[in-house]
Amino acid sequence: MPLRVPLAARSVSALSRPLTSQVPRSSMTHRAASQRTAERVNSIARHMSSSAPRATATEVPIDGHMNGLVQLLKDGSSRTIRLNRPKALNAMNEEMVVEFGKCLKATAESPNCATVILRGEGRALCAGGDIMVVVDAANEKSMEQRERSTSFFTAELKENWNVANYENMTAAQGRMKYYISFMDGITMGGGIGISANAPFRVVTERTLYAMPEVAIGYYPDAGVTYVYSRLDGNAGMYLALTGNRLNGADTYLLGLATHYVRSNLLDDLAQRLGTLPVESVNSGSVVNNVIDEFASDPFASDTENGAELVRNSVFLGDRRVVMDFCFGRDSVEQILASLKDVAEMRQDSYTLKELAKRGLESISPEVQTFAKTTLDELNMRSPRALIVTFREMQRASKMPLLEIIHENIHICTVFCDLSLGRDFYTGVKHTLTKDPETGKRRTGRAPWSPATLEEVDHAQLEKLCFSTIEDARKAGLQLHVPKLDIPPVPNTREYRKKRDAELRGVGPLRWNPSYNVWALPSEAECEALVEGSHPAAGSYVMEPHELVDVMARHKKHKPALHLKMIDWLRRRTAAKK
């Protein structure tokens, strides 16, 4: 069926209408043989009980991983790693992280496995890490006990890297395999850590996606800043600093997910992946094509809430213009100042003058509300956590994932050393525990220390978090920074050359064609099409509707591509004028 592009019926001038007129915008011990047999029978019985995860009709538990908090199931050529702690929204403790790693390793070594699916039992994939144990250990008196606070992060970051490196890891075993995360339901923190750098990430209408670490006096770890720093415009900085929640539609729109599939189709999709012959899964395109069979457009106008999702998205239209400008400033202080300018409609401010140059000559009530709400959210956050997050996002955009993960364990250690600042402990207790006097959940701003941005010692944080371990110790770090069981950062000419090439990208726009290849095109990719450095670019200047057609064919008519490109073209045209 030929693709219909709404833009084709419009003139270029239609794209230049004021943005305000547009629609504004988720060990086993050794036992006797008889004892082992009895244990196996009991574990099978427990697995098949109603309290255990519900396997699909064709899924079979794999012996040794069929019971407990993390389960491994097989369905033809597919394997499912299922997180099974539904009452805790599958929040991962250290035991679960270790078991997850064992399951992942088992799939990599299996000759009969082609794809691995990550799922969660109940209404969440994973609500994050069981962080209360971490801060309680960090708050202990003895140094030996305090040192244990980083053990969870050590295990977690190892598996974050293993997920991101899964294709290479399996290729070394002789056959490429592909990891797919079903981010159905609540997906936060550690759940994003074992999903964000996977090649395939599926969201649904039930998805609630967030990295809310700054809200608890911490920062986005788990290699997530690698992804966030490469999102369109300054959406990543917005998400990192606010920790705001996304629905499945916006998660897909931004490229944080590669596909949008209705939740009632996930079992069918999993079974379909299991029917693929192992030898046929010789490239990511095979897996992508199968998932595409089940994918849909959450923003489609003929769906029940498609128009509402477009209208409420802050990543489209005028609100997106404000987001890109404000969160592109040079400091957290400047971000807050620009948001205040918009919220208070300061007509003579630098912010409003610059927004006018980007096509936003007037501020709508929706935009004003967005700025005020965002400003209020940031003022609730830990000043110290905001500064560290901002700097890490700046650095992550110029670093490959391996270096980011090694830096993550360093920064995690700094936050766990409560002698340097107690915001991590304070934030977790304030957010996740009840007030002993009232017996109710606390509301309002946590008692951060320092309380304001002006009181934060920027120079000390720079030495503690972003310098050498020796410099960090001189600045007061007491805890030992653990070594990660992943490849060290090579100090060779070959590595530096490869690193520089990855960061440089292709063409004058530094577009990286290998990043997020199965998702909607990034705006940098769209710009490369206009500029002519994209492989799908022609030898002549294309009209706007032709750009949409060409990219749609290149991306095999991915759902919602038209919406994304048309909105980008409108903002681009307005800014050019």
C-alpha positions in Angstrom: 0.0 0.0 0.0 1.5 3.3 -1.0 2.3 5.7 1.8 0.2 8.8 2.2 2.1 11.7 3.5 -0.2 14.5 4.8 2.6 17.0 4.0 2.5 16.3 0.3 -0.8 18.1 -0.1 0.6 21.2 1.5 2.9 24.0 0.4 6.2 24.7 2.0 4.6 27.9 3.3 2.2 25.8 5.4 5.2 24.6 7.4 6.1 28.1 8.3 2.9 29.0 10.2 3.6 30.3 13.7 4.3 27.4 16.1 1.6 28.7 18.5 -1.0 27.7 15.9 0.0 24.1 16.0 -1.2 21.3 18.2 1.0 21.4 21.4 2.3 18.5 22.6 5.7 6.7 28.7 25.2 -22.2 45.8 23.3 -24.6 45.6 24.7 -26.9 48.2 25.5 -30.4 47.4 22.8 -32.8 48.5 22.0 -36.5 48.1 20.4 -37.5 44.9 17.0 -38.1 46.5 17.0 -34.7 48.1 17.8 -33.0 44.7 15.0 -34.9 43.1 12.6 -33.9 45.8 13.7 -30.3 45.5 13.2 -30.3 41.7 9.7 -31.7 42.0 8.8 -29.1 44.6 10.3 -26.2 42.5 8.3 -27.3 39.5 5.1 -27.4 41.6 5.8 -23.9 42.9 6.5 -22.7 39.4 3.2 -24.1 38.1 1.2 -22.6 41.0 -0.9 -19.5 40.6 1.7 -17.3 42.5 4.4 -18.1 40.0 4.8 -16.3 36.7 2.4 -17.2 34.0 4.2 -18.8 31.1 2.6 -18.7 27.7 1.3 -22.0 26.3 4.5 -22.8 24.6 7.0 -21.7 27.2 9.0 -24.3 29.1 11.0 -23.7 32.2 14.7 -24.4 31.9 16.1 -26.6 34.6 18.2 -24.7 37.1 16.4 -21.4 36.3 12.8 -22.3 36.7 12.0 -21.0 40.1 12.8 -18.0 42.1 13.0 -14.2 41.6 14.5 -14.5 38.0 13.3 -17.3 35.7 14.6 -18.6 32.4 12.0 -20.1 30.0 12.4 -21.5 26.5 10.0 -21.3 23.5 11.5 -22.7 20.4 14.5 -20.7 19.4 13.6 -17.9 21.9 14.5 -17.6 25.6 12.6 -15.4 28.1 14.2 -14.0 31.2 11.3 -13.2 33.5 11.7 -11.0 36.6 9.4 -12.5 39.2 9.0 -10.3 42.2 5.6 -8.7 41.3 4.7 -7.5 44.8 7.8 -5.3 44.7 7.1 -4.4 41.1 10.1 -6.6 40.2 12.5 -4.2 41.9 16.0 -5.8 41.7 18.1 -6.6 44.6 21.7 -7.9 44.3 20.6 -11.5 44.3 18.3 -10.9 41.4 21.0 -9.0 39.5 23.4 -11.9 39.9 20.7 -14.4 38.8 19.9 -12.3 35.8 23.5 -12.4 34.8 23.6 -16.2 35.1 20.5 -16.4 32.9 21.9 -14.0 30.3 25.2 -16.1 30.2 23.2 -19.3 29.8 21.4 -17.9 26.7 24.7 -16.7 25.2 26.1 -20.2 25.5 23.1 -22.0 24.2 23.5 -23.3 20.6 19.7 -23.5 20.2 18.9 -19.9 21.1 18.5 -17.0 18.6 16.6 -14.3 20.6 16.3 -13.4 24.3 13.3 -11.6 25.7 13.3 -9.7 29.0 9.8 -9.6 30.7 8.4 -8.8 34.1 5.7 -10.6 36.0 2.7 -8.4 36.9 2.3 -4.7 36.2 6.0 -3.8 35.9 9.0 -4.8 34.0 11.2 -3.5 36.8 10.6 -0.5 39.1 14.3 -0.1 39.7 16.8 -1.2 42.3 16.0 -2.2 45.8 17.8 1.0 46.9 16.8 1.0 50.6 19.4 -1.8 51.3 22.1 0.4 49.7 21.5 3.5 51.7 21.1 1.6 55.0 24.5 0.0 54.3 26.0 3.4 53.5 24.7 4.7 56.8 26.4 2.1 58.9 29.2 3.1 61.3 31.9 0.7 60.5 33.9 1.2 57.2 33.6 -2.5 56.4 29.8 -2.3 56.5 29.7 1.0 54.5 31.9 -0.5 51.8 29.1 -3.0 51.1 26.9 -0.2 49.9 28.5 -0.3 46.5 28.2 -4.0 45.9 24.7 -3.7 44.3 26.0 -1.1 41.8 29.0 -3.2 41.0 26.8 -6.2 40.1 24.3 -4.0 38.3 26.7 -2.1 36.1 28.4 -5.3 35.0 25.1 -6.6 33.7 24.2 -3.2 32.1 27.4 -3.6 30.1 26.7 -7.3 29.3 23.2 -6.3 27.9 24.7 -3.6 25.7 27.5 -5.9 24.6 25.3 -9.0 24.2 25.5 -9.2 20.4 29.4 -9.1 20.4 29.4 -11.5 23.3 27.3 -14.0 21.4 29.2 -13.5 18.2 32.3 -14.6 20.0 30.4 -17.8 20.8 30.0 -18.4 17.1 26.5 -17.1 16.4 24.9 -13.7 16.8 21.9 -13.5 19.1 19.6 -10.6 19.9 18.3 -9.2 23.1 14.8 -7.7 23.3 13.3 -5.9 26.2 9.5 -5.8 26.6 9.2 -2.6 28.6 5.5 -3.3 29.4 4.3 -1.6 32.6 6.5 0.3 35.0 10.0 0.5 33.8 12.3 2.6 36.0 15.9 2.9 37.2 17.5 -0.5 37.1 14.8 -1.7 34.7 16.0 0.9 32.2 19.6 -0.1 32.9 19.0 -3.6 31.5 16.9 -2.2 28.6 18.2 1.2 27.4 21.3 -0.1 25.6 19.6 -3.2 24.1 19.1 -3.2 20.3 15.4 -3.8 20.6 13.1 -2.1 23.1 9.4 -2.6 22.9 6.9 -0.4 24.7 3.1 -0.6 25.1 0.2 1.5 26.2 0.9 0.3 29.7 4.5 1.6 29.8 5.5 4.1 32.4 9.2 5.0 31.8 11.3 7.1 34.1 14.8 7.6 35.5 13.8 9.5 38.7 17.1 9.2 40.5 17.6 13.0 40.9 14.4 13.0 43.0 16.1 10.8 45.6 19.3 12.8 45.7 21.1 10.6 43.3 21.9 10.7 39.6 21.0 8.6 36.4 23.5 5.8 36.4 23.4 2.3 34.7 24.8 3.7 31.5 21.6 5.6 30.8 23.4 9.0 30.3 24.9 7.4 27.1 21.4 7.2 25.7 20.0 10.4 27.1 22.9 12.5 25.8 22.2 11.3 22.3 18.4 12.0 22.2 16.9 14.7 19.9 17.7 18.2 20.9 17.9 18.6 24.7 15.2 16.1 25.6 17.8 13.9 27.3 18.9 16.7 29.6 15.3 17.5 30.4 14.6 13.8 31.3 17.9 13.5 33.3 17.3 16.5 35.5 13.6 16.2 36.0 13.2 12.4 36.1 9.8 12.9 34.6 7.7 9.9 33.6 7.0 9.0 30.0 4.1 7.0 28.5 4.9 4.4 25.9 4.0 6.7 23.0 6.6 9.4 24.0 9.2 6.8 24.8 8.8 5.5 21.3 8.8 9.0 19.7 12.1 9.9 21.3 13.8 6.7 20.3 14.1 5.3 23.8 12.1 2.4 22.4 12.4 0.9 19.0 8.8 -0.4 18.6 5.3 0.2 20.0 3.2 -2.9 20.4 -0.2 -3.3 22.1 0.3 -5.2 25.4 -2.3 -7.9 24.4 0.0 -8.9 21.4 3.2 -9.4 23.4 2.6 -13.1 24.0 1.9 -13.6 20.3 5.1 -11.7 19.4 7.1 -13.8 21.8 5.8 -17.0 20.3 6.4 -15.7 16.8 10.1 -15.0 17.7 10.4 -18.5 19.0 9.4 -19.9 15.6 12.4 -18.4 13.9 15.0 -21.0 12.9 18.2 -20.4 14.7 20.2 -20.3 11.4 17.9 -17.7 9.9 18.5 -15.1 12.6 21.7 -13.9 11.0 21.1 -10.1 11.2 19.1 -7.7 13.3 16.8 -6.9 10.4 15.3 -10.4 10.7 14.3 -9.7 14.3 13.2 -6.1 13.4 10.9 -7.4 10.7 9.2 -9.8 13.0 8.5 -7.1 15.6 7.3 -4.8 12.9 4.6 -7.3 12.1 3.0 -6.5 15.5 3.9 -2.8 15.8 1.4 0.0 15.6 1.2 3.8 15.7 0.2 5.1 19.1 -0.4 8.6 17.7 -2.7 7.4 14.8 -5.7 9.7 14.5 -8.1 6.8 14.1 -7.2 5.3 17.5 -9.1 6.0 20.7 -6.5 8.4 22.2 -4.1 9.1 19.4 -5.0 12.8 19.1 -4.8 13.2 22.9 -1.3 11.7 22.9 -0.2 14.2 20.3 -1.8 17.1 22.2 -0.3 16.2 25.5 3.2 15.4 24.4 5.8 17.9 25.5 8.2 16.6 22.9 6.3 18.2 20.0 5.5 21.7 18.9 6.0 24.8 21.1 6.8 23.1 24.3 9.6 21.2 22.6 11.0 24.5 21.3 11.1 25.8 24.9 12.6 22.6 26.2 15.4 22.6 23.6 16.4 26.2 24.4 16.1 26.1 28.2 17.8 22.8 28.7 20.6 23.7 26.2 21.9 26.4 28.5 25.4 26.3 30.0 24.5 25.6 33.6 21.7 24.4 35.9 21.4 28.0 37.1 20.8 29.2 33.5 18.3 26.5 32.9 16.3 27.6 35.9 16.5 31.3 34.9 15.3 30.6 31.4 12.3 28.6 32.6 11.5 31.4 35.0 11.5 33.9 32.1 9.0 31.8 30.2 6.8 31.0 33.3 6.6 34.7 34.2 6.4 36.0 30.6 9.4 38.3 30.9 9.1 39.9 27.4 12.4 41.8 27.5 14.4 38.7 28.7 17.2 37.1 26.7 15.1 33.9 26.8 12.0 35.2 25.1 14.1 37.1 22.5 16.0 33.9 21.6 12.7 31.9 21.5 11.3 34.4 19.0 14.3 33.7 16.8 13.3 30.0 16.9 9.8 30.9 15.7 8.1 31.2 19.1 7.0 34.8 18.9 4.3 34.4 21.6 3.9 32.2 24.6 0.7 30.1 24.8 -0.9 29.2 28.2 0.2 25.6 27.6 3.8 26.6 27.1 3.7 28.9 30.2 2.3 26.1 32.3 5.0 23.7 31.0 7.7 26.1 32.0 6.2 26.8 35.5 5.6 23.1 36.2 9.2 22.1 35.1 10.7 24.9 37.2 8.8 23.8 40.2 9.9 20.2 39.7 13.6 21.2 39.4 13.3 23.3 42.6 12.2 20.2 44.4 15.4 18.3 43.4 18.7 18.0 45.3 21.0 20.9 44.2 24.0 18.6 44.5 22.4 15.9 42.4 21.4 18.4 39.8 24.9 19.6 39.4 26.4 16.1 39.1 23.7 15.0 36.6 24.3 18.1 34.5 28.0 17.5 34.3 27.7 13.8 33.6 25.3 14.5 30.8 27.8 17.0 29.3 30.6 14.4 29.6 28.5 11.5 28.4 27.9 13.0 25.0 31.7 12.9 24.3 32.3 9.4 25.7 31.6 5.8 24.5 29.5 3.5 26.7 32.4 1.6 28.2 34.0 4.7 29.6 30.6 6.0 30.9 30.0 2.7 32.9 33.4 2.9 34.4 32.8 6.5 35.4 29.4 5.4 36.8 30.9 3.2 39.5 33.2 6.0 40.5 30.2 8.5 40.9 28.1 5.8 42.6 30.8 5.4 45.2 30.9 9.2 45.9 27.1 9.2 46.5 27.4 6.2 48.8 30.0 8.0 50.9 27.7 9.9 53.2 30.6 11.6 54.8 30.7 13.8 51.7 27.0 14.6 51.6 23.8 12.8 52.8 21.4 13.7 50.1 21.2 10.2 48.7 20.2 8.8 52.1 17.9 11.7 52.8 16.2 11.4 49.5 15.5 7.7 49.7 14.2 7.9 53.2 12.1 11.0 52.4 10.5 9.4 49.3 10.2 5.7 50.2 9.5 5.7 53.9 6.6 7.0 56.0 6.9 9.8 58.5 7.1 8.1 62.0 5.0 10.9 63.5 2.1 10.9 61.1 2.4 7.3 59.7 2.0 8.8 56.2 4.1 9.3 53.1 6.1 12.6 53.2 5.3 15.3 50.8 7.1 18.5 49.8 10.8 19.1 49.4 13.3 16.9 51.1 15.7 18.6 53.6 18.7 18.8 51.1 22.1 19.9 52.3 23.3 22.1 50.7 19.8 23.5 50.2 20.6 25.8 47.3 22.7 25.8 44.1 24.7 28.7 45.4 25.9 26.7 48.4 27.1 23.8 46.2 30.9 23.5 46.0 31.3 22.9 42.3 35.1 22.5 42.5 34.8 19.8 45.1 32.2 17.9 43.1 34.4 18.1 40.0 37.3 16.5 41.9 35.2 13.9 43.6 33.2 12.7 40.6 35.1 13.6 37.4 38.8 13.5 38.2 41.1 10.6 39.1 40.5 8.4 42.1 43.7 10.0 43.6 42.1 13.4 43.3 38.8 12.2 44.7 40.6 10.8 47.8 42.4 14.2 48.3 38.9 15.8 48.1 37.7 13.5 50.9 36.4 10.2 49.4 36.8 7.5 51.9 35.1 4.5 50.3 37.0 2.2 47.9 35.9 2.5 44.3 35.2 -1.1 43.2 36.7 -2.7 40.1 34.1 -3.7 37.5 34.2 -7.2 36.0 34.1 -5.8 32.5 36.8 -4.8 30.0 39.0 -1.9 31.2 39.2 1.2 29.1 42.1 0.5 26.7 44.9 3.0 26.5 46.0 2.2 22.9 46.2 4.2 19.7 43.7 1.8 18.0 41.1 2.3 20.7 41.4 6.0 20.7 41.1 6.0 16.9 37.9 3.9 17.0 36.6 6.0 19.9 37.1 9.3 18.0 35.5 7.8 14.9 32.4 6.8 16.9 32.1 10.2 18.5 32.7 12.1 15.3 30.0 10.3 13.3 29.4 10.9 9.6 29.4 14.2 7.7 29.5 17.7 8.9 26.6 17.1 11.2 28.4 14.3 13.0 25.5 11.9 12.5 26.1 8.4 13.9 24.4 5.9 11.6 25.1 2.9 13.8 23.3 4.4 16.9 19.7 3.3 17.6 19.4 1.9 14.1 16.0 0.2 14.7 14.2 3.2 16.2 12.5 6.1 14.6 15.1 8.4 12.9 16.7 11.0 15.1 16.4 14.6 14.1 20.2 14.6 13.4 19.5 11.8 10.9 16.7 13.8 9.3 19.0 16.9 9.1 21.6 14.7 7.4 19.0 13.8 4.8 18.5 17.5 4.1 22.3 18.2 4.1 23.0 15.3 1.8 25.2 13.1 4.0 22.6 10.5 4.6 22.8 7.3 2.5 19.2 7.8 1.4 19.9 11.4 0.2 19.5 12.1 -3.5 21.6 14.3 -5.7 19.2 17.2 -5.7 17.4 19.4 -3.1 14.2 17.7 -2.0 10.9 19.4 -1.1 9.6 18.8 2.4 7.1 16.1 1.4 9.9 14.3 -0.6 12.1 14.2 2.5 9.3 12.5 4.4 8.7 10.0 1.6 12.4 9.2 1.3 12.9 8.7 5.0 9.7 6.6 5.3 11.0 4.2 2.6 14.5 4.1 4.2 12.9 3.3 7.6 10.4 0.8 6.1 7.5 3.1 6.9 7.9 2.9 10.7 4.8 4.0 12.6 4.6 7.6 13.6 7.5 8.6 11.4 5.3 11.1 9.6 4.3 12.8 12.8 7.9 13.1 14.0 9.3 14.4 10.7 6.5 16.9 10.0 6.8 18.4 13.5 10.6 18.6 13.1 10.2 20.3 9.7 7.7 22.9 11.1 10.1 23.8 13.9 13.0 23.9 11.6 11.3 26.1 9.0 10.1 28.5 11.7 13.6 28.8 13.1 15.1 29.4 9.6 12.7 32.3 9.0 
